[in-house]
Amino acid sequence: MSKTELKEEIRRLAREKNAVIMAHYYVDGEVQDLADFIGDSLALAQQAGKTDADIIVLCGVHFMGETAAILCPNKKVLVPDPAATCSLAESCPADAFGEFVAAHPDHIVVSYVNTTAATKAVTDVVVTSSNARQIVESLPKDAKIIFGPDQNLGNYINSITGRNMLLWNGACHVHARFSVEKILELKAAHPGAKVLVHPECKGPVVALADKVGSTAALLKFAIADESTEFIVATESGILHEMQKQAPQKTFIPAPPELSETGSTCACNECEYMKMVTLEKVYRCLRDEQPVVQVPKEIAAKAIKPIERMLELSK
């Protein structure tokens, strides 16, 4: 089956089964182009909560499928590849995080959305990079707060809010490996370019930014700003939508550090996001498998901090 035929068949199956296809900005561009809705983690959660589709095909990593399944217990949530995990979520095992929380019983627990359902179940409120500052600032100024699992995002939120949250030591393997030196080299080669940085990046990379923000915020800034060149320090999948929305502008992916072999690529990709392919979207919709299953007792606990986030994000 050609790619054109594959896309046509996916659209036919989606209509036939009353399915909605949602994709994160980091998956391959051809999957983004096929989707009914694309967005960052917050937008995907919001959209899942209000769709009238019978089936949700969540094109992203596994925790995103879990979030949709928790919010939509009466819908069938499919993920094209259940092995598409998240290094940040994996850096915060629920049992270890639960012990950490139990050791600080007087703390409010704020967890990044990039966590498993089981980790969300020991959380008071979930945040995304879009709303983390807003939600942290909504908490009492004297509140003791645990923030997990992304230490880089937690440090950034501490720096702009004046809070002193207790941070879990986790990180996104993609955002943690951007190279300050290589961004400076790109700046020297493109002196007019503005640097766009996701707050999951390390402090020295964030310090180079003209704009720090979530994937959606960086996209919005790139479209609206008068600059014509941008160096983008987040997963390179976002460049697809940036180029579509602002075709007259130039977007340069910030490269990672040199690998152990001494080789480097021109961009920084999440191999888990790139596991989502058109072929897998077709098969999962055709077979209605694999279905995301969240145990009821975990879902009952995890939905509370997710709903609190959605309420605070209105």
KALIN-V995971 format. One record per pair of residues at least 12 apart in sequence whose ideal C-beta (glycine too) atoms are under 7 Angstrom apart, sorted by the first residue. I is the first residue (numbers start at 0). J is the second residue. Records with the same first field share a line. If there is no record, write none. Layout:
I=J / J
This chain:
2=277
5=277 / 278 / 281
6=33 / 277
8=281
9=33 / 280 / 281 / 284
12=284 / 285
13=284
16=53 / 54 / 284
17=52 / 53 / 54
18=52 / 53 / 54 / 56 / 284
19=35 / 36 / 50 / 52 / 55
20=33 / 34 / 35 / 56 / 58 / 280
21=34 / 35 / 36 / 43 / 46 / 47 / 55 / 56 / 57 / 58
22=34 / 37 / 58 / 59
23=43 / 58 / 59 / 63 / 272
24=37 / 39 / 214 / 236 / 237 / 240
25=234 / 236 / 237 / 269 / 272
26=58 / 59 / 236 / 272 / 275
27=273 / 275 / 276
28=239
29=277
30=58 / 275 / 277 / 280
31=239 / 240
33=277
34=58
37=240
38=215
39=127 / 129 / 213 / 214 / 215
40=63 / 112 / 127
41=127 / 129 / 130 / 312
42=215
43=59 / 63
44=66 / 70 / 305 / 309
45=309
47=67 / 70 / 71
48=70 / 309
52=74
53=74 / 75
54=74 / 75 / 77 / 287
55=67 / 71 / 74 / 76 / 77
56=77 / 280 / 283 / 284
57=76 / 78
58=79 / 275 / 280
59=272 / 275
60=83 / 84 / 85 / 271 / 272
61=78 / 81 / 83 / 84 / 85
62=85 / 88 / 113 / 114 / 115
64=76 / 78 / 291
65=115 / 116 / 291 / 293
66=112 / 305
68=291 / 293
69=116 / 293 / 298 / 301 / 302 / 305
70=302 / 305
72=298
75=287 / 290
76=290 / 291
77=283 / 284 / 287 / 289 / 290
78=283 / 289 / 291
79=275 / 279 / 280 / 283
80=274 / 275 / 279
81=289
82=274
83=271 / 272 / 274 / 275
84=271
85=113 / 271
86=171 / 172
87=113 / 148 / 149 / 169 / 170 / 171
88=113 / 114 / 115
90=148 / 169 / 170
91=114 / 118 / 147 / 148 / 167 / 169
93=115 / 117 / 118 / 121
96=118 / 121 / 147 / 167
97=121
99=167
100=121 / 145
103=145 / 165
105=143
106=143 / 144 / 145 / 165
107=123 / 138 / 142 / 143 / 144
108=121 / 122 / 123 / 145
109=123 / 124 / 126 / 135 / 144 / 145 / 146
110=122 / 125 / 147 / 304
111=126 / 147 / 148 / 149 / 152
112=125 / 126 / 127
113=149
114=148
116=293 / 297 / 298 / 301
117=297
119=301 / 304 / 305
120=297 / 300 / 301
122=304
123=304
124=304 / 307 / 308
125=304 / 305 / 308
126=308
127=213
128=152 / 197 / 198 / 199 / 213
129=213 / 215 / 216
130=308 / 312
131=152 / 156
132=156 / 159 / 160
133=311
134=308 / 311
135=156 / 160 / 162
136=160
137=311
144=162 / 164 / 165
145=164 / 165
146=164 / 166 / 167
147=167 / 169
148=167 / 169
149=169 / 170 / 171 / 199
150=166 / 167 / 168 / 169 / 170
151=170 / 174 / 175 / 198 / 199 / 200 / 201
152=198 / 199
153=166
154=166 / 202
155=198 / 205
171=199
173=234 / 267 / 269
174=197 / 199 / 200 / 233
175=201
176=255 / 256 / 267
177=200 / 204 / 232 / 253 / 255 / 267
178=254 / 255 / 256
179=203 / 204 / 207
181=253 / 254
182=194 / 204 / 207 / 230 / 232 / 253
185=230 / 251 / 253
186=230
189=228 / 230 / 251
191=226 / 228
192=228 / 229 / 230 / 251
193=209 / 210 / 224 / 226 / 229
194=207 / 208 / 209 / 230 / 232
195=208 / 210 / 217 / 220 / 221 / 229 / 231 / 232
196=208 / 211 / 232
197=214 / 217 / 232 / 233
198=211
200=232
204=232
214=233 / 237
217=231 / 233 / 237
218=237 / 240 / 241 / 244
221=241 / 245 / 248
222=244 / 245
227=248 / 249
228=248 / 249 / 251
229=248 / 250 / 251
230=251 / 253
231=250 / 251 / 252 / 253
232=253
234=267 / 268 / 269 / 272
235=252 / 266 / 267 / 268
236=272
238=250 / 252
252=265 / 266 / 267
253=267
254=266 / 267
255=267
